[in-house]
Structures are given as C-alpha cells and as structure tokens.
Amino acid sequence: IMQKKRLMGDTKHFCPVSLKENFVLYPGLQEHAAKYKEKIYYFSTSEYRDKFLKNPEEYVAHNEPLQAPPLRVCLLGIHGAGKTTCARQIADKLGIFHIQFEEYLQELILPKTKRKVGPSFDEDQEDDDKIPAELEEFSQPINKTETAKRKQEVKLTDEEEAIKANLMDNMELPPEVLDKIVPDWWKKEPFRSTGFILDGFPRTSDEASYLSEQGLCPDVVVYIQVEEDDILNRLFPPRLKKWKDKRHKKKEYKKKLKELKAKKMV
C-alpha cells in the first residue's frame, strides 16, 4: 500500500514559535502538532500551538529559509574540574563568547564592593588590610574625614545584596535577579547572533528548571567529571604558593612597621 509521505514544516521537529519568540531550537511534541498548508508542525506547548494557528504566516518561511540560532553550550562540573580552561579553548576554537557565571556576578557588584567577595577571597583579608593601614598611619597622618570616607560602605541594592549572598554563602539567586541576567544571553546582541559557552550555570536543579520555564534551552550540556586526586593536584600547588606569598608579604609589612615604630619612639 502506497502511503503519502508526511511533509514536515520549515522547523522540522522543532517548535516554530520557540524559534521566533526565543530564538531557540526547542523540540516539539507530537501531541501538540498542527497542520498548515499540507505541512505538519510540532510545538513545545499547546499554548504555542494555539498562538501559531492564530497567525501562521508570522512563524513560517517566506522568501528565505528560517535562520537557525547559533550554538549555546552549558559547561558544568565541580570546582577544580577545569571548566574554565576547557571553556576558553572551546570558545576560541568555535568563535563564540565565553561567559564564566560567577565571574560575571563578581563584575556586577565590583564597582560597589571594590573587591571580589566569597570564601576564597575573604581568607586573611582582615590581616591583609590591617597591617598596610597601620603602616600608612605611622608613615603619614591621615585626615579623620578621609578615614571615615574610606570606612563608609556603599549601600547595595536588593539585587546586589542577593548576588553578594550567593557568592559568599551560596544563597540561591531569586528568579527576579536571574531575569535581569540570563535571558540577555539568548535574546540580546552580541550573544544572540554569535552564541556562547556558559561556564558554571545552571548549578542547581532550580536554576535548570528556570531555564526550561523561560524557554532558554542550550543546544549542548557538558558535565566534566574528574577524580579527586586530579583536582587536588591541580588546586593545591597554586593555593600553597598563594599562602607562602601572603606569609612573606605579612612578614615584610611587620618588619617595616617595627622600623617605623622605632623611629617614632626616637
């Protein structure tokens, strides 16, 4: 028995409304199918199917084929797995943007915090600040008003406080903060037409659900899995060097401070 060949729409098994609205290739479902001009279209939701049927011409190709979105990759893995190193190489090879999520969050609040925040940046911070301040106090008099200005903290907005809490205590970012950050990488230039590799996001099941609910689908998700010994060998040497450098720096500061105190007593 000869069967008539089923003709798929311009987007094949991907949802044409998701492509038009969010510029993503989102797989459609057979239960949300519709027929238009003898072609079958699949949709990600029944709402998108109804939207298509109200104005099909808005979502189909006319003089030129529909433009496919660029590559979007999410690269995941535990701290020290080598995500950033791999992401930089992939981005350079494919000519797409590399977005390091936590680094991006740091840049958003850096103008007010003046330094990066988080457990790895707060280690020995008080000692590192205290000794240079004492040195400055002994070497040259500081105006009280100037000292007060330095100590005065710049007030953060609610969104910035949420970002700081995420970086320092791993508190979950609320959807309203994610709304101001994440969708732009899918919907705004230059990311929209170039593509990107997103390093370190999503980090939780809630963040993954957020992407799904917003229709922001990556084309590829890669999880890097490594042995604990490999992570130890990668992270321990630079941490040890950093600790030694801090010890040496603190020793030099204390030596100078002792000399300044001796001069002041004379």
matplotlib code that plots the C-alpha trace (Angstrom):
import matplotlib.pyplot as plt

x = [0.0, 1.5, 1.4, 1.6, 4.9, 4.4, 5.7, 7.3, 7.2, 10.2, 11.5, 11.1, 10.5, 11.4, 8.8, 8.5, 7.1, 10.0, 12.3, 10.5, 9.9, 13.0, 15.4, 16.0, 15.5, 13.1, 11.8, 8.1, 5.8, 3.6, 0.6, 0.9, 1.0, -0.9, -1.2, -0.8, -0.6, -0.2, 2.8, 3.0, 4.4, 5.2, 5.0, 6.6, 3.3, -0.4, -0.3, 2.4, 0.3, -2.7, -0.6, 0.7, -2.8, -4.0, -1.3, 0.7, 2.3, 4.3, 6.2, 6.8, 9.5, 8.7, 11.4, 14.3, 14.8, 14.3, 17.6, 18.9, 20.2, 24.0, 25.5, 24.7, 26.6, 26.4, 29.5, 29.2, 31.3, 32.6, 35.0, 38.5, 37.3, 38.9, 35.7, 37.1, 40.2, 38.1, 35.5, 38.2, 39.7, 36.2, 35.1, 38.3, 38.1, 34.4, 34.4, 31.7, 31.6, 32.9, 30.8, 32.1, 29.0, 30.5, 33.0, 30.1, 28.3, 31.5, 31.7, 28.1, 28.9, 32.6, 32.0, 30.5, 32.3, 35.7, 37.0, 35.8, 33.8, 33.4, 35.2, 38.3, 38.7, 38.0, 40.8, 43.1, 41.5, 41.4, 45.1, 46.0, 44.1, 45.1, 48.9, 49.1, 46.6, 48.9, 51.9, 50.1, 49.1, 52.7, 54.2, 51.8, 49.0, 45.5, 42.7, 39.7, 37.2, 39.3, 39.4, 35.6, 35.1, 37.2, 35.3, 31.9, 30.3, 28.4, 24.8, 23.9, 20.5, 18.3, 19.5, 23.2, 22.7, 21.2, 24.3, 26.7, 24.8, 25.1, 28.8, 29.6, 27.1, 25.8, 22.3, 20.0, 19.5, 15.8, 14.1, 13.8, 17.6, 18.1, 15.6, 18.0, 21.0, 20.3, 17.8, 20.0, 22.5, 19.8, 17.9, 20.2, 23.2, 26.1, 25.3, 22.1, 23.8, 27.2, 26.5, 28.3, 29.6, 28.2, 30.7, 29.2, 25.4, 23.0, 24.3, 21.2, 18.0, 16.1, 18.3, 17.9, 14.1, 14.3, 16.0, 13.3, 10.4, 11.8, 12.3, 16.1, 17.5, 21.2, 22.0, 24.6, 25.2, 28.6, 29.4, 33.1, 33.7, 37.2, 38.9, 39.5, 43.3, 43.3, 41.5, 43.9, 47.0, 45.5, 44.4, 46.9, 50.1, 48.7, 46.9, 50.2, 52.1, 49.4, 49.7, 53.5, 53.3, 50.9, 53.2, 56.2, 54.2, 52.9, 56.5, 57.7, 54.9, 55.6, 59.3, 58.5, 56.0, 58.6, 61.1, 58.6, 57.6, 61.2, 61.8, 58.7, 59.9, 63.2]
y = [0.0, 3.3, 5.9, 9.6, 11.0, 13.2, 16.7, 18.4, 22.2, 24.6, 23.9, 20.0, 18.6, 21.9, 24.3, 27.3, 29.6, 28.9, 29.8, 33.0, 34.2, 33.0, 32.2, 28.6, 25.2, 23.6, 20.1, 20.0, 17.2, 15.1, 15.6, 19.4, 19.0, 21.1, 21.1, 24.2, 24.2, 20.5, 20.6, 19.2, 21.4, 20.3, 22.7, 22.6, 23.6, 23.7, 27.5, 27.8, 25.7, 28.0, 31.0, 29.6, 28.8, 32.4, 33.8, 31.1, 33.4, 35.0, 31.8, 30.2, 30.9, 33.2, 34.3, 32.9, 29.8, 30.5, 31.4, 28.8, 30.1, 29.9, 27.3, 27.7, 25.4, 24.9, 23.5, 22.0, 20.3, 20.6, 23.3, 22.5, 20.2, 22.5, 24.0, 27.5, 26.2, 24.0, 26.7, 29.2, 26.8, 25.8, 29.4, 30.4, 27.5, 28.0, 31.8, 32.1, 34.0, 32.5, 33.5, 32.5, 32.8, 33.5, 35.9, 37.7, 38.1, 39.5, 42.1, 43.2, 44.2, 45.1, 48.8, 49.0, 46.2, 47.4, 43.8, 40.3, 38.6, 35.0, 32.4, 32.2, 36.0, 36.6, 34.4, 36.5, 39.7, 41.4, 40.8, 41.9, 45.2, 45.8, 45.9, 48.2, 50.6, 50.7, 51.3, 54.2, 55.6, 55.7, 56.9, 59.9, 61.5, 60.7, 63.2, 61.9, 62.8, 60.8, 57.8, 58.0, 58.1, 55.0, 53.1, 54.1, 51.3, 51.9, 50.6, 47.7, 47.3, 44.3, 42.6, 43.3, 42.0, 38.8, 38.4, 39.0, 36.5, 34.0, 34.5, 34.5, 31.9, 30.1, 31.5, 30.8, 33.7, 34.6, 34.5, 38.3, 38.6, 35.8, 37.6, 40.6, 38.5, 35.2, 35.9, 38.6, 35.9, 34.2, 37.3, 40.3, 41.1, 40.3, 37.0, 36.3, 36.0, 34.7, 32.1, 31.3, 28.7, 29.3, 28.1, 27.1, 27.6, 26.1, 25.0, 23.6, 21.8, 25.1, 27.0, 24.3, 24.5, 28.2, 27.8, 25.3, 27.5, 30.5, 28.5, 29.2, 25.9, 25.2, 23.1, 21.1, 20.4, 19.0, 17.7, 17.3, 14.5, 14.1, 12.2, 13.8, 13.2, 15.2, 18.1, 18.0, 18.1, 21.0, 23.2, 22.5, 24.0, 27.4, 27.6, 26.7, 29.4, 31.9, 31.1, 31.4, 34.8, 36.1, 34.9, 36.6, 39.8, 39.9, 39.4, 42.3, 44.6, 43.7, 44.4, 47.9, 48.6, 47.7, 50.1, 52.9, 52.4, 52.5, 55.8, 57.3, 56.5, 58.2]
z = [0.0, -1.0, 1.8, 1.2, 2.6, 5.6, 4.9, 7.9, 8.4, 8.0, 11.5, 11.2, 14.7, 16.5, 17.7, 15.2, 17.9, 20.3, 17.4, 16.6, 20.2, 22.0, 19.1, 20.4, 18.8, 21.3, 20.4, 19.7, 20.9, 18.7, 20.9, 20.2, 16.4, 13.8, 10.1, 7.9, 4.1, 3.9, 6.3, 9.9, 12.7, 16.2, 19.2, 22.6, 24.3, 23.4, 24.1, 21.4, 19.0, 19.5, 19.0, 15.7, 14.5, 15.1, 12.8, 11.0, 8.5, 11.3, 12.0, 8.6, 6.0, 3.1, 0.6, 2.6, 4.9, 8.6, 10.4, 12.8, 16.2, 17.0, 19.3, 23.0, 25.4, 29.2, 30.7, 34.2, 36.8, 40.4, 41.5, 40.1, 37.3, 34.7, 33.3, 32.7, 31.0, 28.7, 28.1, 26.9, 24.5, 23.1, 22.8, 21.0, 18.6, 17.7, 17.8, 20.4, 23.7, 27.0, 30.0, 33.4, 35.5, 39.0, 37.5, 35.8, 39.1, 40.7, 38.0, 38.6, 42.2, 42.0, 41.4, 44.9, 46.8, 45.4, 45.7, 44.9, 47.6, 48.6, 50.9, 48.7, 48.6, 52.3, 53.7, 55.8, 54.4, 57.8, 58.4, 54.8, 55.3, 58.9, 58.6, 55.5, 57.3, 60.3, 58.1, 56.4, 59.8, 61.0, 57.8, 57.2, 59.1, 57.8, 57.9, 60.1, 57.4, 54.8, 57.2, 57.6, 53.9, 53.4, 56.1, 54.8, 52.9, 49.7, 50.0, 47.8, 46.1, 46.9, 43.7, 44.5, 48.1, 46.6, 44.3, 47.2, 49.4, 46.5, 46.2, 49.9, 51.3, 48.2, 48.8, 45.9, 43.4, 43.2, 39.7, 39.5, 39.7, 37.1, 34.9, 34.7, 33.8, 32.0, 29.2, 27.7, 26.6, 24.5, 23.3, 23.0, 20.9, 20.5, 22.2, 20.2, 16.8, 17.9, 20.6, 23.8, 26.2, 29.7, 32.3, 35.6, 35.1, 35.9, 39.2, 40.8, 39.8, 40.4, 38.0, 35.4, 35.9, 35.5, 32.0, 31.0, 32.2, 30.3, 27.1, 27.3, 26.1, 25.5, 22.4, 24.4, 28.1, 29.0, 32.5, 33.3, 35.8, 37.3, 40.1, 43.5, 43.2, 39.9, 41.5, 44.5, 42.1, 40.2, 43.1, 45.8, 44.3, 43.5, 46.9, 48.6, 46.6, 47.5, 51.2, 51.0, 49.2, 51.9, 54.7, 53.0, 52.4, 56.0, 57.3, 55.2, 56.5, 60.1, 59.6, 58.2, 60.9, 63.6, 62.0, 61.8, 65.4, 66.5, 64.5, 66.1, 69.6, 68.9]

ax = plt.figure().add_subplot(projection="3d")
ax.plot(x, y, z, "-o")
ax.set_aspect("equal")
plt.show()
